[in-house]
Amino acid sequence: MTSLDNPAEPLAFVGDTAVAAAMDAVRLGQPILIAEDMALGKAVWAVTPAQLATAETVNLLASAARGILSVTLSAARAQALACMPLERRRAPAWLPHYGVSVEAAEGVSTGISAEDRGLTARLLADPAASERELVRPGHIMPVIVADRGVLDAPYGPEAAHDLMVLAGMQPAALISHVLVGMDEATSAQADAVAAQLGWPVVRVSQVLAWRAGHERLVHVIREGMVNTVHGPLRVRLYANEIDGTSHVALIRDPQPGHSETVPLVRMHSQCLTGDILHSQRCDCGAQLQAALALVAQAGCGAVLYLRQEGRGIGLLHKIRAYALQDHGQDTVEANVALGFAPDERDYAVAAQMLRDLGMTRVRLLTNNPTKMWALQRLGLTVVERVPIEVAATVDNLRYLQTKRDRMGHWLANVEG
C-alpha cells in the first residue's frame, strides 16, 4: 500500500513534460499559452510573469494575443491593494473575476503606453507595494483567482497563477485572452497557435495533474471497521490538506479468491437530499446503495464518499438550484444561472485517496465519462467501466435525461 504520509519520489502524471517546459519558460520571462480544457469557456490565454513585465513584453502580448491585459491576484492580495472585485451580473462561471482597474500612481504618463502598463504589472507583482502606489481606475484589470487555484476553479487565470507559484516566481501573472482573426481562440486551436508563435502550450488539466502528483492533498485522520447490510467495511477518513474538508473511503478488503481482482471503485459525491432524505428527484441515494452492494459482491474495492454536494456548488446553492428547477430550469441551467459551471467537481483528492489505498488500476463504477477521463489524466488506469444505472421514475426522469443529453452520461435505459 502506498502511503502519502511518507511519499516517495514524485509520481509521473500525464502532462508533466508540458508543465515542466512551461515553468522553464516562465522562469526566463518567456510567454506561454494556457488552454482551458476542463470548462465550458475553452479559452486560450497568453501568459508571462508580471514581475518581469517590460514594454516589450506588453507589446508582444498586445500584438500576438490581442486581448485585454490583466494581472492575476489572490483574493487576499487584491484586498490589500484595494483592487476590489467588480460586481458580477449574469456572468457565467468561466469568465474571469475582474477587480477594479488600476495603474501605477508614479512614473507613468497616461497609463496606456506599453512602458506604463509594464510598470503597473510589475508593481502589482511586488509584495512590498501598497494600495497607495496605485490609482483607480487605470489601464490594467486585475483578475482575482480562486484561493486554491485550479483545485477550486479549472480556468486559465488560476492555472497561470499556479504556474507562477510552481516556478518560484511572484504570485502574479500577466495574462491576455488570445484572439484568432476576429474571434477568441479555443482550446482546440491551442496547438496551432503555439506552433505559429513558437511558445510552449500547457493545458489546465495538466496543471491540475501536476499539483495532484507533486503536492500532498490528503492525509488519513482515522480508520476503523463498520458492519453494514452489505457486510463489514473498513472506513478510512481523509482530511483535505488545503481546506480541511473530510472525505470517506468505504473499503472492501480483498476476500478469499479475490486477491488478484482489480478493485471495483465508485466515486460518489455527497448528496444530503438523496443519500439521507431519500429524495426522488435524483438517483444519488439509489446509486450509493447499489455501489456498496456491488463492491461487496466484487470482493475487493471501495466507495469514495466525497464532499462535493450539488456537483461541487455546496448544499446552500444546491437548494437555490432546486428552486430554479421548480420553475422549469434543468440542473445544468440552474447551476449556470447561479454563476457556476454545470459541474464544479474535481477528482484530484479522489485520485490521491485511491493511490493511498494502493488502487492505481481500477474498475470504475460510473455512467459519467468525465470521471474516467479525470482519473486517467491524474495518472490512474481505468481498466473497465462498470455501469451503475438505476430505474427512471416520474420524479427523476428529467434529471436523468439532462445527465444523458447535456452532460454526456451513458444512460441506455432512460427513455425520451
N, C-alpha and C positions, 0 to 999 in steps of 0.2 A: 504494500500500500504506500502510495506517495503521500508524504506529509508536507503541508505548506508551512508548518511551524519551523521546519528546517529545510528550506528549499535548496535544491542542488543548483547546478548551473541553469541559467535562463533557458526556457524551452523555445524551440524554433517554431514560430507561428506563421501562418500564411501572411505574406506581405512584409516580413521582417526586412528583406533586402530593400524594398521600396522605402520603408520608413527610415532605415539607416542612411540611404542615399539622400533623402530629404533633409535629415538632420545635418549631414555633412555640408550640404549646400547652405542651409540656414546659418551655420557657424561661420561661413565665408561671406555672409551677407548677400548671397545669390538668390534670385527669385525661384520659387517653386510653384507648382499648381496643386491644388487640393480639389478632388472631385467628390461630390456628395453621392453616395450610393446606398444610403440607408434611410432616406427620407423622400417625401414627395417632391421637394424642391428640385433635386438633381442638379444643383448649380455647380459651376466650376469657379474657383477662386484663385487669383494670383496673390502670392504671399511672400513677404520678406520681413526680416526683423525690424521693428520700429526703432530700436536703439541705434541701428546703423543706417537709418534713412538719410539720404542726401538729395540734392536737387536732381542728380542723375537717376537715382532710384525712383523718385516721384515721376519724372518724365518717362521712365521706362514703363512703369505700371500704367500711367495715364495713356500712353500711346499703344501699348501691347494689350492691356486688359480693357481699358476704356470705361470702367465702371466708376462708382463713387469711391473715393479713397477713405478708408476708415482705419481705426486702430482698436484692437481688441483690448478690453479691460475686464478684470474681475469685478464683481459687484462691490466688493469692499474698496477696491482702488477707485472705482468710479465715484463712489460716495465720498471718499476722502478728497477727490479732486472736484467735487460738486458737479460732476457730469451726470446729472440726474436722468433717470430713464424717461423717455418720452411716452406718453400715454398711447397704448395700443388699442385701436378700434378696428374690429373686423379683420384683423391681421392673422393670417394662418401661421401655424407654429414654426414653419421653416423659414419665415422671414426674420432677418436679424433684429435683435432687441437694441435699437439705437438709443443713445443718450444725447443730451444737449450738445450741439456742435460747439467747438472751441478752436482757439488758436493762441499762440504764444503772445503774452502781453508786451514783451520787449523783443527787439531785434528783428521785427517784421515790418513790412510796409503795408500793403493792402491785405496780406494774409493768403492771397490766392496763388502767388508765384510758387514755382517748384521749390525754390530755396526756402520760402516761408513755410510751406507745408511740411518740408523735411524737418525743419526746426521744431515745428509743433509736434510732429510724430516722435522725435527724439525726446522732447520734453515729457510727453505722456508716458514714455517708457522709463523715464528717470525716477528711481524710487525716492530720490531726495526732493523732487519737485512738489510744490504745494499748489493749492487751488488759486492762490493769489497770483501765480505766474501765468494764469490763463484768463482770457476774456471770452465772453459768451454773448451772442453766437459767434461762430467762426467758420473756418473752411475745412475742418476735419471732423467727421462724425465718429464718435466712439461707438463701438459695438460691445454691449455688456454680455459677457458669456456666462453660461451656466457654471455653478460652483464646482461641479465635478467634471467639467469638460465634456468629452464625448461619452463618458459614462452616464451622464444625465441627458445630453442633447446631441444626437448624432448628426451634427451640421458642420459646415465648413469653418465658420469662425471659431467654434470650440476646438476643432482639430488643429487649426492654425495656432491657437493659444497654447494647446497642449504641446505642440511640436517645439514652441519656443522654450517651454519649461524642460522638455525632454532633452533638448540640445544644449541646455545650460545657459540660455540667453535670458534677458529680462522678459518677464511675462507680459509681452505686448507685441502683437504682430500688426504690421501694415498690410492691409488686405484690400482687394478690389474684386467685384464680380468681373468675369471675363465675358466679353461680347464677341460673337462671330457674325460678321456682317451687321445687320440691323437688330439681331436677336441675341438674347442671353444664351451663352454656351450651355450645353447639357453634359452630364457625366459621360454619355455615350460618345461625345466628341472630344473628351479629355485627351486621349492618346494622340489624336490627330493634331490638336492644338499644341501639345507638348513637343511633338516632333517638329512642328513648324517653328516654335520658339526656341527649341533646344533646352527646355527646362525639365527637370525631373517632375514626375507626377506621382502623387500618393492619394489613396482613397481613404475616406473617413473610416470605413470598416477596417482598414489596415492599421490605422492609428489606434482604434479600439482594441484590435487583436494584440498589438504591441503592448498596450498597457495591461491587458489581461495576462499576457505572458511574462511580463517583467516586473509587475507590481503585485504584492500580496493584497488581495481584495477581501479575503475572508479568513477567519480563524475559528477553531472549534471552541465553543463555550462549555457544553456539557454533552454527555452521552448516557443513554440508558435503554432499557427494554420496556416494551409495552405489548400486552396481549390484546389482539383485536379480533373481530369476527373473521378476519382473513388470516389469522394465525399470528405468531409472535413477530414483531418488527423491532429492529434496532433503531432508536431515534437519536440522531446526531444534530445538535443545534449549532448553527453557524452565525457569527456576527459579521456584518459588513464593516471592514476596517475604516471606511471613509465616512459613512453616515450613521453607523450604529444600528441599522435595522437588522433584524434577525430572520433567518431562513432555516427551514427544517428539511432534513433528509430522512425519509422513512425507508429503511433498508431491509431488504430480504437477503440475508446472507446465503451463500451457496449451500444448497441442500444436497444430501447424498444423491449422486448420479447427475448432478448439475454443475459440478465444479469447473468444467471446461466450457460451460454455456456462456455465450456473450450476454451480458446483463440486459434485461429489459428495463428501460428508463422512461419515466414520464416527468416532464417539466410542467408543473401545474401552478398557475398564478392564482393567488388567494382571491376568493370571491365570497365575501361575507354573506351576501344575499343568497347565493346559490348553494354554497357549501354548508352553511349553518342554518339559514332560514328556509332552505329548500325552495327558493324562488323558481317559478315555472317559466320565467321569461328568458332564461339562458340554459345551457346544457352543462354548466360547470359542476354542479353537485353530482349529477349522474356520471360525468366523466371521471371525477375524483374517485368515486366508489368503484367504478369499473376498472380504473387503473390499479387501485390497491388489490383488487381481486386477480387481475391478470398478472401482476408482478408476483403475487403469492403463488399462483399456478405455475409460473415460469420457473420458480425455484431459485431465482437469482436476479437481483435488480434493485431499483429504488424509485420512489416517488419523491421528487424535489418539490416542496411546498414553498413557493416564492412569494415574497411580499411585494406584489405588483398588481394591486387591486385596480380593476377597471381598465385593463390593458395599460397599466402604468400611470394613470392620472390620479389615483387615490380615491378613497371612499367618498369624500365630500363632493368632488367633481363628478364622480360616477353617479351619485344621486341627482345632481344637477342635470346630468345627461339623461337620466331616466325621465325627468320632467319634460325635456325636449322630445324624447321618444314618444311620450304620451300625447304629444301634439303633432305627431306624424313623421318626425325625422327617424332615420335608421341609426344604428350605432355609430357608423362612420360619420355621418352628417352631424350627429350630436357632438362627438369629440372635436371635430373641426370647428363647429360653431363656438365651442368653448375655448378655442385658441390652441388646441393640441393637434398632434398628428393622429391619424386613425389608430395607430398602435405605438405607444411610447416605451414599450418594454425593451430591455436589452438582456443578453444572456451571458455576460462576462462572469458574473458571480456564479451562475449555474455551472459554467464550464470549469471554474476552479473548484467548486464543490465536487464535481464528478472526478476531476483529477485527484483530489484528496482521497476520494473513495477508491481510487485505482481503476475507475471505469472510463478508460480512454477510447475503448471500442464498445459501441452500444447498439442495441436495437431500440429505436426510438418510437414510443407510443405517441403519435400525433397525427392530426389532419392538416397541420399548418406547415407549409413549405418553408416559411421564414425560420422556424425553429431548426430545421435540418440545416439550412444554409448557414445560420448563425453558429451552430456548433462546429461545422466544418471550417468556417472562417477562423474559429478560435482554436483550431488545431486538434479537434477530436474527430474520430472516424465513426460515421453512422453507417453500419453495415446493412441495416434493414429498417424500413419504415413499417410500423405496425399500425393499421387504422384503429381509431377509437371512436366510432360513431355511436350515437345514442338515438333513440327514436324521436322523430319530429312530432310535435304536438301543435294544437291550435295556438297555444301561448308562445311557443318558441320558434315557429316556422319562419317568421320574417327575420328573426335574429340569425337563424341558420342560413337562410337564403343570402343575407348580407355577407356572412362569412364566405360563402361559396362564390358569390358573384362579384363582390367588391374587394375581397381580401385574398382570393385565390385558394381558399381551403379546399381540400379534397373531400367532398361530401357527396358520395354516389347515391345515397338513399334519400336525399332531400328533393321533394317534388316542387314543381313550379318554377 
